[in-house]
Amino acid sequence: MALLSPIERASLAERLPLWRPVSGRQALKRGFHFIDFKQAFAFMTQVALLAERRDHHPEIYNLYNRVELILTSHDVGGLSMRDVQMAEEIDTFAPR
């Protein structure tokens, strides 16, 4: 998998409007809020199952009812199409 080009990275705001670039890194992040820890944990479980199917594992941060995901392709040192596809799939089951 290759790194996204600067032009491809620039188009991500339109393709993934809920995801933001991570300062100082070629990575994307998105924060999520839930009613309680149980719902946050259920969401993290969905993400974990997706990550295992895709063999692509995000950085997951959790504090009670909040979850933050960071996507980057460590094997290529930055953003790849694998991250974009993962973000798109997460958006299909994530709360808005």
N, C-alpha and C positions, 0 to 999 in steps of 0.2 A: 504494500500500500504506500502510495506517495504522499508527500506533504501537499496540502492545498496551496495553490498559487496565491499571490497577493490579490489578484482580481477575484478569485474564488472566495477568499476570506472576506473581501469587501462586500460580497453579495450575501453573506450569511445573515445580516440584519433583516433582510427582506425574506429570506427563506425560513429563518428561525427567529421570529420577532420576540419571543419570550426569553431567549438565551442571550447572554452578554459576554463579551470578551473578558478574559482575565488579564489584569494589568501585569505587564512584564513577562507574559507567557503566551505561547500559542495554545490556547485552551478556551473552552466555553464553559459558562456556569449558568445555573438557574436555581433560584430558591423556591421553596414550596412551603406552604403553611397548612396545617391540618387542625382539626378540632382538638385532638389529643394525641398522646404518644402511640396509642394502639393503631390509629389510622396512619400515622407517620411510619410506624414499623411495617404495616401491611404494604404501604407504597414501596418502602425500601426492599421488601421481599420481592415484589414484582420486578423492581430494577435488578435485583440480584439474579433472579431467574433469567431475565433477558440477557444480562451480562454473561451468564454461563452458556446460554445458547449461542451467543455471538462470539464467545471467547474474547470479550473486550470489556474490561472492568473499570468503571468510573471511580473517581474519588468521591466518597460519600461521607458527609458530615451531618450529624444529628444532634439537636438539643431539644428535648421534649417533643414539641409539636412542629418543629421546624426541621427541614432537610435541605441541604445544599448539595448539588451534584456538580462535579467538574469533569469534563470530558477532554481528553487529549490522548494522542497515540504515542505512548512512550517509546515504542519500537522504532518510530521514525522521527522522534524528537519534536512533535508538534501536531497541529491539526491535520487530519486526513478525512477522506470521505467516510471512513468508518465511524468517526465521531458525529458527522452530520446525520448519517443514517440512524445511529443510536439515539440522538436527540429527537429526531422525527418520530421514532417509535415510542420513546418515552412520552412524547407529547400526546400520543393517542390514548394513553391511560392516566395521564397526570391531571390533577385538578387545575382549573383555570384561574 
